[in-house]
Structure formats: C-alpha cells, structure tokens
Amino acid sequence: MTPCVELMNMPRAPRWLGIAMIVALATGCGAQPRKTAPAAVPSKPAPEAVTGKAAAGKGDPQARFDEALKLMKGRQTKEAREAFLALARDFPNFSGPFTDLAILQAKANQPTLAIDNFEKATRLNADNATAWNWLGTLYREGKDYQKAETAYKTALNLKPNLAASHLNLGLLNDLYLRRPQEALNHYREYQRLAGGDKLIVTAWIRELEAQLPPPVPAAATAPAPAGARKP
C-alpha cells in the first residue's frame, strides 16, 4: 500500500492532501454485505511547492521532508518515522511532519501518540483536512462519536468534495449514531464523488432505502378557477 503523505506546510497555510479513509471491501457469494470499520488507503496527491529558508545547522526543511517521503513511500517505516520526528523537532511550526508522523503511528497501532500529533498538526494549521479526517477515525475507534463527527465535518467544511469524509460520515451515522437518512445522504455523495458505483456501498444504500419510508410526494398545486380573484 502506498503511504498517504502531506507536503510540509507553513502554520495556518491551506495546504494538505486528502487522505482517503475507506472501508475494506469484502463480499460473499449470496451473503449480505457487512459494514466494517475503515482502513486507510491513499488518495490522489495534490502536491504544492513549499518554500522556506534553511535553518542554521538544520538544513533545508523541504529537502529533508522530501527525503522522509521517499522513505515512507519505500516502506522504510522506522527510518521514515525517525526522519519525521527529527523534522518535527527541528521545525516545530510546520504542520506536515506532525501529520505524517501521526499517520505512521496510527498504522503502527499507536492511537494515543497519533491523536496527539494529529491534534498538534491541526493547531499549527487549522486547514489541514488530512489531519482532521484521520482524527475522525481515531476518535471513532476510541468511541468518542461526537468528536469523530465534528472532525469529519471539519474536514468537509475545508474540502467539501473529499469523498473519503463522506464515506466516513456515512459509516458513523449508519453504524454508531443510528441516523439512517444522514448515512444515506453521505453514502450517495460518496458514490457521486468517487466517480463510479462501489458495489458494497451500493448495497448499503439499497439496504437503507429499504428501511426508510418512501419520500412524501410534493403536494400538487391545483390551478385557480377561471375568474377567481387573486389574494
């Protein structure tokens, strides 16, 4: 699996990559599809160049960041984690290193460390949709469903077309908050944004549609009788 990455960004700068938090799809012959907790998969990158002055004795932050990304993409997890940790220590005002360090920690099943670093990333850059989306899933896994909802909605407020957050909100509303109509709305939006019908999500949509009452048709407006006085 290709790692999810975010380019280094200056504090409060609206620079991020969308991390797709999507479900593992598994179907059985003749079996009803079962909703499962999401697993992380990469989204399409949208890189932005980052300019910054090299700090004395610490090197060029972008060059170091690029090297850390290579390690991450090459699945050299230990080396990548050490590189991002060093970047976060040397350049504590950048959101990106905290984000990618937290991604590695989340994948290593270290949720407490990951949450701490994702929260640092959002404090440094409140527009970091990547970090908010990951936080939503980590909060959900910790059974803090209200914080999870807030985090996912924050990601969508920043990036309304982030398909992964719609899917995550669909799952949250469907499985945990028991709001079938809201879940249905987010599943449908995910399908629209994903650029094709995912069969498992289509099955969930049909399941919810079968549970919900049919929409009430709009009342037809009768034409006014000829010669009637308008109010």
N, C-alpha and C positions, 0 to 999 in steps of 0.2 A: 504494500500500500504506500503510495506516495505521500509524504508528510504534508500536513497543512501548515502554511507559513504565512507570516505577515511581515512586510517590509518595515524596517525601523522608521518610526515617525516621531516628529518633534511633539512636545506636550501640546495637547489640545488641537493638534492638526488633524483634519479629517482624512486620514489615510488608513486604510485597512484592507484586508482581504476577507471575503465571506468564507466562513468555514461551514461546510455542509454537514449538519448533524442529521443523518438519515438512518432509517431502520435497516436492520439486516433482513433481507427478504428470503422467506422460506415457505414453500407451499408443498402440500402433499396431495397425491392423486385422490380426488374425491373428498379431501379433508377441507374443513372450513379454515381459511387463513387465520392465523393467530397473530395478534398485535404483540410486538416485542419492544423492548427498550432500544433506543437508538444507539448506533455505534458511529464513530467518527470516520468520515471519508473525505477526501479532498474536494474542494470546489475549484472552478477555473480561476487561475490567477488574474489579478488586475494590477500589475506592478506599477509603482510610481517611483521616480527617481527621488532620492533623498540627498540633500546637500547639507554638509556640516563641516566645521573646521576640526582638524585633528587636534586632540588634546595633547599637551606636552607629556611625552613618555607613555602615552596610551594608544598611539596610532590612530589611523583613520577609522572612525566608527562604522562607516558604510562598508569599507573593505573587510573589516573584521566580521561584520554582520553577514556579508555575502559568503565568507568562508564558513561561518556557522551554518548557513542554509545548505551549503554543499554537504556538510557532514550530516545534516538532518535528512536530506534527500537520499544520501548514500546509506542511510540506516545505521550510521555510526552513532548510536544513541548516546552512549556515555560521553564521547568526545563532543557531540553537539550540546549536550546538557551543560558540560563544563564551559564550553565557549559562550553560551547564552548567559550562564551565571556570571562569568567574568565581565561580559558586556554590561549586564545589569548593575554590577558593582562599580564599573568604571564610568558608566554613563547612566546614572540613576534617573535622569529626566526623560529618557526615551521609553515609550510605551512598548515598542516592538519586542525587545529582548525579554521583557517580563511575559509577554503574550506567548512567545514560542517556548520559553522555559516552562510555562504552565501547561502548554499542550503536551510536552514530553512527560511532565509529571502526571497529568491526567491519564495518559496512555500507560504509564507505569503503575497505575492504581494507587496514586498518592493524592487523593482528593483534597485533603486539608491544605497541602502545600500548593496544589494547583489553584484552589479557590483564592488563597492569599495572594498569589501572583497575578491572577486574572483581575482581582479587585484593585491591585496596585496599578495594573495597566489601564483600567477604566478611570482611576483617579488622575492619572497622567494625561489621558486622552479620552474624554467622555464620549467621543465619537467613534470609539473602537468597537464596531459591530461584531467583529470576530470574538473579542473577549466576552461581550455581553451574551452572545449566543452560546458559547461554551459554559459560561456561568449558569445560564438557564438549565442546562442539562445536569451540571453538577449539583445545583440546588435541588433539582427534581430527584436526583438519585439519593440525596440526603433527606428527602421527604418534606422539604420546605417548598410546598407547591405555590404559595403566594409569591415568594421571592423568585421562583422559577418563571412564573407568568410575567412578572414585572421585567425580568431580564430579557425574556424573549420579545416582549412588546417594545422594549427599549431598542433592541436590535432592529426591529421592523420600523420603528419610527425613524431610525437613522438610514435604513436601507429597505424601503417598502417592498422591493422586488426580491428580497432574499428568500428564495424558495425554501431553504432548509428551516428557517424560523417558522414559516407557515406549517411545515410538516410537524415540527416540534410542538407548536401550539395545538395542532390538531390532536396529537397524541396526548398531550397534557389534559386537554379538555375532555377527550374521549375516555381515557383510562383512569384519570385521577380526580378531575374536578366534576365529572359526570355532567357535562354540558354538551349534549349531542349536537344541538344546532350549531354552536360555535365550532365544534370539532369538524362538522361537515363543511362549514364555510372555509376553514383553513385547509382541509384536505383538497377541496375543489380549487382553491387558489394555488396550492402547491402543484397540482396537476397542470394548471394553466401555465405556470411559470417554468415548470420543469421541461416543457417542450415535448411532451408525449405522455401518454397514459401509462403509469406504472400499474401493472395488473393487481398487485397486492393492495395498493391504495384505492384502486377502482373497486375492489371487493369490499373494502371498509366503507367506502362511500355508499355502495348499494345496501350494505347492512344497516347503516344509519338511516338511509332513506326509507327502508322498510319499517324501521322502528318509529319514525316520526310521523305525525299526522300529515296528510297532504295539505299543501298550501291552500288557504281560503281564496277562491277567485274574487277578483275585484268586482264590486257591485256595478252593474251596468247602469248607465245614466239614461233614463227614458227621455225621449225628445219632448219638448214642451208642446202642448196642444196649440193648434193654429189659432192665432189671435190672442193667446194668453199674454197678460201683462207681465213684463219682466220686473222683478223686485228692484 
